[in-house]
Every structure is written in C-alpha cells, then in structure tokens.
C-alpha cells in the first residue's frame, strides 16, 4: 500500500486546494528544493505545526520521515512546561508538500476549515518506534525536546522534556478580579486617569489556553457552561494564552446593556435552556483588562501598558468587544454614560497595577444613579392578583451585630423574575428572622424567613434617617458577590 493512499482517499483534488501528489513513491528524507529551509544545515528532517480551525480547533504536528509527514492532531497544542501531557491523535501520513500548505479547505470537505502555519523548522530524532517517538525541535516558536508515547490505538500523548522556556509562566489557575472604590465625584487631575463605562452586567475573568475558554465569576464560580458564546472567543484567540477581565452584558430592546435582561442567563446552567436563551438573550463580553499574555504575567504592568497590549489583540467578534477607554475627559465620559442610560463610569489611574481581589483607590466607580447590593432575609406574599405569590422581599446588609434590616422591595419584578426568586428561596426557608434588629409587627407580618444566602441589587433614591432604602426597585439577583461582602455603598 502506498503510504499516502489513506490521504488521497479522503480528498478530491477538484474540491480542495490541499496538495495531492501523484500516486508514486514519495521522495526520501527531505522536502523538494523549493520547499526546503534556506538556513537548513545538512539534511535534518523537517517539522511543521499547523493551526487548524476546523469543526474543532486543533494543531497538526507533522514530522518528516521516510518521504512523508507523519502526523498527529493535537487539540490543545504542544505543552510548554514539562510534566504536562496533551492528547495527540495519530492521523494519516501527509505528503511533504503539505508542510507549506496554508489556506481554506471548503465546507463539506474532509478537514473543512482554515489552516495556517504556526511554526516550522528542523528536528533531531533520538527514538522512533511504534510506541514512542523522541525528538528535539528547532523552530521559530518551539525549541526543545519533546516525547510522544502511544496510549491506545491512534491515541498518543505528547509532552515537553526540557524545562519551560526562560521567563515563561504557566497560565494561572485563579486571578481574582481587582475591584473599584465607590466615589461620589470624579478623581483628579483628569489627565492621570482613564475612563471606562460601567457596564450593567456581571464580572467575568476568562482564561483561554489551547483555544478553550474557562470563565469564572467574581466569587470563583465556573460559569463557562452558562455562556456558550465564549467558545468562539477561545477559537478566535487560537494558540494565544491569555487571562482577560471584563463584564458579561445583555442588551435590552433599545440596544442598551440591561442587568434585568441578563437575569435569565446568569441564573441558568441547564444546557438545553442555555441553548434556547443564547438565541433569545445573546450576551456580549466587554473586555477591559488583560492579566496574562502568552506565558507572561501582566499584573505588575501599568494600566496604560496593559491597555496597549489588550488593544493590540484586536478582540472584536459577534459576542465580544474590547471596551472603550478614554484618557482624560472624565466629565464628558460620565455625561455620555448618563445620556446612554448607563450606570456610570470607572476611572482608572494610568499608572495603576493590577491588584487581584483588592478594592483599590486607584480604580474609582462613579455612578449616575444609586444602586445597592442587598442580602435577602425573607419574603412576603402579595395581595390581589399576586395573592399566594411573592409580593415583596425583605432586605438586609451585614453590620457589626449581624444582618441589619434596610427595608422591603416590592417593585421591579416581572412574572419570570418572581418564578426564579420563588424557586431559589424555596430551599432556604427557616423558622426565625435572620435580622439582628427587631422588626415591627407590620414589617414581619406574613413573612416567610429564609437563610441569608442570596444577594440581589436594588436601585433607590436615598437612605432615610432610620437607615432604610427609600423607593427601592428590584434589579435582579447577583450571583457574583458573597453575602458577607455586601456593604453600604456611598
């Protein structure tokens, strides 16, 4: 059997631009002269790594041997640190001409998708058997010793033998988002600060490696499954290894970010419902910071430089955007946010470092309207057409002596929101009040008490002298902050 028989059988030369050589014995040990590297010493065999955006993103690792390219499909790419094994699936041999192929394989053809050359060079071989291959790669992006070993059938594993490249750091498992300090006014001097819109959504840190995204909420909860739109962001980044900071938002009927519109998405993980909601309530990931890039931490780099790196990535797609940032002109940005109906702005010092998990004064949030995170301590049944259903929530904020009662909210709910709240509160019922202060008879009449575990957000006009929220309106549950993190905002 010709070594390329399987390769030819899967491809129609009339339909694909891939090289398909005639059925004849392949050349031995080297590329054709016009495909060889000009700086290639002697007659070392070549290797190529191609990034393949097919049905599933992967990297094709090919080694020249006996006149063909012996090939493996590596879903996560070559690992850069020792001790890490990546799956490598052995596929059919490819012709030597494939080492220079880059282009688009048409839809409905085998391997349909875009192929680019990620790296190429020469290699030295120290072992080659049916179960083990050991090579030293000399490429422009990959340099060092690698080993492949067979596990079962066509499945192999590939790992790096040499230490990681100098200065290279693995993708961190967890970077908690930096938090902004509330402020009643814009900071100064104006020229020392950059201004971003305060997006009406939920914070998410997205880790991308091998084209696969992982999204964590502010309280370290994995929310990747709730937002399948992020998969395309991972594929768009390809081999780039990054940690991004941003806000997941949903748009209302007027095209404005709406916390209320996002509610069904942030409270759903059941996959069939997630798929339906992704069509009816699509999300956009507004990216505003970069914490790690291709093996290098960006935490100790000033905000101005981090933004330069972020903007250089040109992240813009159907469900993600690089959020705008303006240096100076804070009053104009705040007015633009107000005119657009946005919550406010976040001011960031141009020289500020990224301080994970810290609420730092080098980031300031200035609001156009007042909002407050609250802890739910109970609910009261409605009246009239809402009899037997949820009519109002009893709200609290942790204080020195426990959970302080700050009032009720009975507006801002629609039928869907009431159903979500009833379902979430049903398993938290308790027999006694969770509030530290005693309530009047009118305040606790007909109330079902619950464990204070759910956090929501209200919009309100002001605080009363008695420490109650005046004219609060419900905005929705907040899955990101923990109850103990809730505090009075200025």
N, C-alpha and C positions, 0 to 999 in steps of 0.2 A: 504493500500500500504506500502510495506517495505520502510524505509527511504533511503535505498541505491539502490532502483530499477532504478532510473534515472542514477545513477553512473554505474551500471552493464550494462545497455542497451547501453551505449556509448563505451564500451570496450570489446575487445575479449581477454580472458586470454591466448590464444595461440599466440597472436601477440604483446602484451605489457607486460613489466616487472612490471607494476604497481600492487600493491596488490589488489586482488579481492576476498574478503572473501565469504564463502558460504551464501546462502540465508537463514539466520536465524536471530532471534532478536539480535541486537548488544549488546555488553557489556555496562554497565552503568557507566557514570561519570569518568572513568579513563582509562588510557592505560593498555594494558596487562603488567604483571610484568616485562617482559624482555624489554619493550619499555619505562618504566617509568623512570623519572629522579631520580638518586640515592640521590640527595640532596633535593628532593621534600618534604616539610613538610606537614604532614597531607594528605588531599585528594583534594588539589586545582586542578581545571581543567587545562589542558594544552593548549598552543597555539603553532603554528608553522607558520613561514613565509618562503615560498619557492620562490626562484628566478627562473623564468620560461622563458627560451629563446625559445619561440615558434614562430609562424608566426609574432607575435608582442610581444616584450618583456613586461613582467608584473611580479608582485609579487602576489602570492597566500597567502592570510591571512586566517588562519583557527583557529577556536575556538572549543575546545572540549565541547560538550553539548549533554546530553541525549544519550550517546553512539556513537555519530558520530562527525565528524569535520564539523561544519557549515562553509561555505567557501565563500570568496569574491575574485575576481580578481581585483587587484589594479594596473592600468597601470603605475603610477608614483611612486609607493611605499608609505610607511607611511610618512606623513609630520613630520618634526622635530621641527616646530615652531607653536605656537598657531595662530589661525586666518586664517590658510591656509586649504582649503578643497580639497581633492583629490577624484576623482571618484573611487567608489568601486562597482563592478558589482557582485551581488549575483548569485552564481552558485550552482550546485547540491551538496548535502552533500557528504563527502568523508568518507571512513572507518577510524577508529582510527589508523590502521596500516600505513596509508599514512603519518603520522607525521614523520616517519623515512625514507620515500622514497627519494632517490636521484638517478638519472640515466637518460638514454636516451630513450625517447618514440619514436619508429620508425616512419619514414616518412609515410605519408598517414594514420596514425592513429590519433584518436582524441587527440588534445593537443601535436602533434608531436614536439619534441624539447628536450632540456636539462633542467633537474630540479636539483637544488641544494638547500640545506637547508641554508637559510640566517640568521635565528635566531629561537630560540625556548625557551620555559620556561613555567611558570605558569601564571595564571591571576585570578583576583578577579572581580566579576560581581556585579555592583550596580543597573543595569536596563537591562531588556531584554523583549522587546515587538516586535510586528510585524513591528513597525515603528522606533524603537530606541533601540540601544544597547550601554551600557556604561561599560567600563572595565578598569582595571588597570593592565598593563602588567609588568611582571618581567622576562626579558630576558637578554641575554648577550650583545646585541646591542641596544635593545629598552627597556626603563624603563620609566613608567609614565602612566598617564590617557589618554584614547582615547575614542572618541564617534563616533558612526555610526548612520546616520539617513537616512531613505528612502525618495527618491525624486519622483520616478515614476517607477512603475513596478519593474524590477530587479535592477534598478539603485539606488545606495546609495551613500552617501558621508562619508568620514572618516576625522577626524580632531584631532589634539592633544589638550588636555585641559590644561595640565601642561605647565609651561614655558619651553623654549628650554633648552636642557642640558647645564650645566655650560661650558662656553668657546666656545660654538657652534655659528657660524655665518652663516646666510643665504647666498646662492650663490649671489654674487653681480650682479646687472643688467648691469654694464658697468665698464670695466677696459681698459683705453686707452693704447695702446702698448708703451713701452719705445723705444726711438729712439737712434741710434748711431751717434756720431760726426764724420764727414769726416776727414780723416787724410792721409797725403802723405807718412807716414812711420809707421812701427810697433812700438808699445809702449815698454817701459821697466820699471823696469827689467823684463825680459822674464818670470821668474818663478812666477810672481804675476798675470799672465794673462792666461786665457783660450782662445782657438782659435776655431772658427766655420767657416765653409764655408759660403760665402754669396750666398744664393740661388737665382736663377734667376726667381722669381715668384712674388706673391702678398702676403702681410702680412695678416694674419687672426687670430683673437682671437676666440677660440672655447669654449663655455660654455656647459657643459654636466651635466644634472640633470635628474634622473629617466630614464637614458638610452637614453635621447633625446638630440641631439646636436643643438646648435644655434651658427652660425658663423657670426662674424662681421668684416667688413673691417677696415682699418686704420682710415677711416673717419666715423665710426659708422654705416655704411650701412649694413643691414642684407642681407648676400649673401648665406644663408643656401640652398635656393632653387636652386642655380646655381651649387652646388656641392653635389649631392645626395650620392656620395661615403662616405660622412661623417656619414651617418646614421649607417653604420656598425661599425664605431668607437664608436658611442654612445652605441650601443648594447654590444660591447665588454667590455666597461667600466662598464656596468651593473648599480649597485646602487651607484657606486663611483661618488661623486660630485666634479667636477674639473673645473678649468679655465686654458686652455692651450694657449701658444703663439707659433706661427710657421709661416711657409711660404707654400703657395699652389703652387706647381710646376707641369709642364707638361714636358714630355721628347720628344726630337726630334728623328729622325730616327737613330741617333747614340747612343741613350740612355742617352743623356745629358740633364740637365734641360735647357729649352728654353723659354725665355719670349715671343718670337714670336709664338711658338707653343701653348702657353696658351691663346693668344688673343681671339680666338673664345669662350672659356669657360668664361672668365671674363666679356664678353660683352653680355651674353645671360642669360635670365631668363625665356623665354617661355618654358614650361615644355616638350613639345614633342621634341623640338630641343635640350634641355638639355639632354634628354634621349639618343638621337642619338649621341650627342657629347661625352657623358660619355663612349660610346663604342669605338668611333674612336679617341678621345683625352682624355684618362683617366688621372686623376690627382693623385698626392701623397701629403699628408700633412706632411711636415717635421717639427716635433715638437722640439723646442729648449728651452722652458722655461715653468715654472709652477707657476701660481699666486695664486691659491686657491686649497685646497685639503680637502675634507670631513669635511666641517664646520670650516676650519681654513685658514686664510689668510697667504700667503707665501710672501707678498710684503716686509716685514721687515726682511726677512731671506736672508743671503748672497748667492750670485750666486752659490758658491760651494755647499752649503747645498740644494738649490733648485734643482740643477742638480742631487744630490744624491736621492732626493725624486722622481724626474722625472724618472730617470733610474730604480728606484725600481718598477715603474709601468709596466715596460717591454712592452712598447707600440710599437708593430710591427704587421702590417697586410697588406692586399692586397693594401690598399690605404693610409697607414700612417706608419711613421717611426720616431723613436727618432733620431734626427740629431746628428752626432758625435761631440764630443767636446774634444779637446786636451789641457792639461795643459802644458804650455811652448812649445818651438819648433816652434815659430811663423813663422820663415823664411821657415821652411820645409813645414808647412801647406800652406803658401802663394804660394810656388812653386808647391805643389800638386794641388792647385786650378788653377794655371796658366796652368799646364800640362793637366788638365781636361777640360780646356776651360771655367772655372767658372769666375764670375765677380771679385771675390776677397775673403777676409776674414773679419769676425767681431771679434775683440778682446774684451774680457770682463774681467774686474778685478774680481778676485776670491772673493773679499770681497764686491762687489757691490750689493746694494739693488735694488729692482725693483721700479723704479720711473715712474709711469704711465703718459704717454703723454709728458714726458720730453726728450729733446735731451741732453744726459748727457755725459761728457767726460770719464766716467768710462766704456763706451762702445765706441769703435772706429771701423770705417769701412775703410779698406784699399783696393783699387781697383787695379786689374790687367790692366784694360783698362778704359778709361774715358767715363762716361755716364752723362747725364744731363736731369733733368725734365724740361719741357717747356710747355708754355701755347699757344694754337693755337689761332691766331688772324685773320686768313684768309686763303684762298686757291686760287691757280692759276690753270687755265685749262692747260692740256697737249697739246702736239703737235704730229703730225704724227698719229700713231695708237691710241694715247691717246687723240686725239682732242675731246673736249667736256667733257672729263673725268678729274678727279683730277690729276694734274701733280706735284704740289708741295704745301707744307704747309708753311705759314708764322708764325714764332715762336717768342715768347716774354718771358721775365722774369720780374716779378714785381720789380720796383725800387722805389726810393723816389718820383719821379714825375709821376708815373703811370706805364704802361706796356712798358718796353724797348724792342725795336726790336733787335733780335740777329741773324737773318738770315732765310734762306729758307732751307727746306729739300725736296729733290725730288727723293731719292733712299731709298730702303728698303721696298717698298710696293709691295705686290702681288695683284692679282685681288680681292681676298676676302677682304683684308685689305682696298683697295680703296672703295669697296662697303660699308663696315662698316663705314668708315670715311664720305662718302657722305651722308649716312643715318643719322648719328649723327649730321653732320654740317647743314643739310638742314633746320632744325628748328631754327637755331641760326643766320640767315642772318641779317645784319644791313647795313645801307647806308654809314656810315662813318668809318674811320680807328679807331681801339681801341688802337693803339700805341701812346705813349706820344710823341715820337720823329717823325719828318717828314721824309718820305721816298723819295728816288729818283724816278724819272719817271720810270726808269727801274724796280725798286723794286715793285712798286704798279700797273704796267701795267697789265690789265686783271685780277685783283684780286677781288674775292668776299669776302667782310669783314664779320666776324662773331663775335658774343659776346664771350669774352674770358673766356669760362667756362670749356673747355675740356683740360685736362692735358695729355701729352704724354711723351715719353722718346726717346732720340737720343743717338747714340754713335758717338764720334767725336775725332779728333786728338789733337786739341789745340784751344785756344782762340786767335783771331787776335788782333792787337793793337787797331783796331776800335771797339772791343767788339763784334765780330761776331764769330759764330761757324765755325771752319774750317773742311771741308769734313764731315758734319753730315750725318748720316744714320738713318733712322726711325726704331725704335724698337717696338713701339706699344703704344696704349692708356694706361694710368694708372688711374684706377677708384678710387684708394685709396687716394692720396693727393688732397687737395683743391687748386684751383689756387693761392690763397693768401699765401699758404705755400711754393710755389716754390721759390727757391733761388739758386744763383750761388754756385756750389759745387767745392771744390778745386781739 
